[in-house]
Amino acid sequence: MDISIYKLKTKFQNLLMPICEKLVKLKITPNQITVTTVLLNIIFAGIIYKFSNYNFLYLTVPLFLFLRMALNALDGMIANKFNQKTKIGVFYNEAGDVISDTIFFYIFLRVIGVNEVYNLLFIFLSALSEYIGVVAVMVDNKRHYEGPMGKSDRAFLISLLAIIYFFVGNQYFDYVLILSIILLIFTIYNRVKSSLRGE
C-alpha cells in the first residue's frame, strides 16, 4: 500500500496558485527558483551547523522545509502550467533536490547527534530512492513518487525531529532512523514494483 504526504500535492498546489501567477507576471523562471532553493538550503544548513548551540533555531527547521517544499512546488507549477518546461530544468530539478536533501539532512542529523552510520544510510537510501524514481521513466515513461518515505515524508520527519529535539532532546532518535531506513527500503521496493506494473 502506497502511503505518502505526496498524495496532498494537488491541494497544496491549489493553495499556491495565486503566488505562482504573481511570479509568472514578474517573469521569474522555474530554473531561477530551483537554483535559489538549493542556495537557500546550503545557507540554512550552514547556519544550523555554525549555530547548533542556539536551540531556538531548531524550531525554524519546519518553517524552512515548508518554504522549500513550496518553492519546489512553484517551480514545477510554473514549468508545467505556464509552458516554461526546459530540458535543462529537468536536470536542475532532480539534481537540486538530491543536493539539497543530502547537504541539509546530513548536517542536521549529525548536529542533533544521530549515529553516523544510520545518518549515512538514511542519506544514501534517500538518494537511491529518488534515483529509482527517475530511472523508472525508462521503464514506463513515468516519474515515480511512491512512499512511504518519499521526499515530502522525509521533510516531515526531519521537521518532527527538530521540534522534538528542541523540547526533549534526541532520546530514541537512532531507533527513529532505523525505522526510517526500513521505510526507505519499502519506498524503493514500491517504486520498482509500481514501475514494472506500469501503475
N, C-alpha and C positions, 0 to 999 in steps of 0.2 A: 504494500500500500504506500502510495506517494503522499507524504505529508510535508508541507513546506510553507513558510511565510510568503514564498514567491507567488503562491496562489492569489495573494491580495494585490498583485501588481496592477491589474486593471483599475481597481478602485483608487489606488494610490495615484495613478497617472491622471485620473479624472480630477482629483484634487489639485494637481499641479498644472493643469491645462492653462489657467489664466497667467501663471508665471511663464509658462512655455511660450505663449503668444506674445508676451511682452519682450522676451529675449529674442524672438524672431524679428520683431519690429526694430530692435536695437542692432540687428544683423550679427548677433552672437552665433557662432557656428558650433556644431556638435564637437568638433575636434578641439576647439578652444576650451570648451567646458571639460572635456576629458583630460587634457593636459593640466588645466588648472586644478582639477580634483586630485590628480596624482601629486602635484606640488604641495597642495594644502595638506595632503596626507603625510608626506615626508616631513613637512614643517611641524605638524602636530605631534608626530612620532618623536621628533627631536625634542620638543617641549616636554613631553611625558618622560623621556629618558633623562633630560637635564634637571628637571624639577620634580622628580619622582617622590621626594620627601614632602611635597605640598599635597596633602591628601585631598583637598577640595578639588584638585584637577581631575580626579577620577570621576567626579560627578558630571564633568563636561564630556566624558567619553561617549555616553549615549547620545548627547546632543550633536556631537561631531559626526558620529556614524550615521545618524538620521540625516544630517545635512549631506553627507557623502552619498547616501542612498538616493536622496532627492536629486542631486546633481547627476548621478548615474542614470536615473530615470529620465531626466530632462534631455541629456544628450541623445538618448535613444529616441525620445519623442520628437525632437526637432529633426533628427535624421529621417525617421520613418514617416511621420505625419506631414512634414513640410518639404519632403522630397530633397533632402540635403545629405543623403547617404553617399559616402565615398568609399572606395576600396581601401585607401589608407586608414580610413576611420575604423574599419573592422579591426585592423592591427592595433591601433591606438586603444580601442575599447577593451579588447581581450587582454593585451599586454598590460594596460593600465590597471585593470582590476587585479591581476596577479601580483604586479609590483606593489600596489597599494596594500593588499592583504598581507603579503609576505613581510614587508617592512613594518607596518603598524602592529600586526598581530604578534610577530616575533618579539619586538621591543616591549610591547605591553605585557605579554605573558612572562617575559624574562624579569621585568621590573617588579611584577607582583609575586615573584618567587615560585613560579611553576617549574617543576622538574624539567631540566633541559632536554632530556630525551623525549618526553611527552610533547614538549613545545615543538621540537623539530619534526616529530612525527605528524603532529597536527598541521604544521605548515606544509610539509611535503604532501600529505594526503589532500589538503585543501587545494593545492596547485594541481595535483593529479586529477582531482575530480573535475576541475574546470577544463583541463586538457582533454579529458574523456568527453566532456560535453561538447567541445569544439570538434574533436575527431569524429564524433557521431554524425556530423554533417556529411562526411564521405560515405556513410552507410545508408542513411535515409533522408539526406538533404534537409536536416533539421537540427538546429542547435538545441541541446538538451539541458534542462534546468532542474531535473527531479531532485527531491530531498531524500532523506530527512535532514541533511546538513548542507544545504546549498549556501550560496553567498549571503542571502538575507538572513538565513538562520544563524550563520556564523557571526554576523554583525550583532544579532540579537543576543547571542551567547556572550560575546565579549562585553556588550553593554551591561548585561546582567552581572557578570563577574566584577565589572568596575564598580557597580553600585554596592554589591555585597562586600567587596574589598574595603570600600570606604567605611562601612558600618561595623563589620565584624572581622575583617582580615581575610587571610587566604586559607583558612582551615578547610580541608577536603577538596581543594581545587585540583589536586592531582587526580583524584577519583573522577572529577567532572571532566577533566581532559581525557582520561581513559575512555569514559562513556562517549565523549565526542569523537574520539578516534574510531571507535566501533561504528558509530553512526555515519562517519565519513566513508568507511568501508562499504556500508549498506548503500550509501549515496552513489558511490562508484558502480556498485553492482546494479542498482536501479537504472542508472543512465545507460549502461551497456545493454541490459535486458530490454529496456524500452526502445532503444535504437534498433536492436536486432528484430524486434517485433514490429517496428515501423509505427510506434504509437506517438 
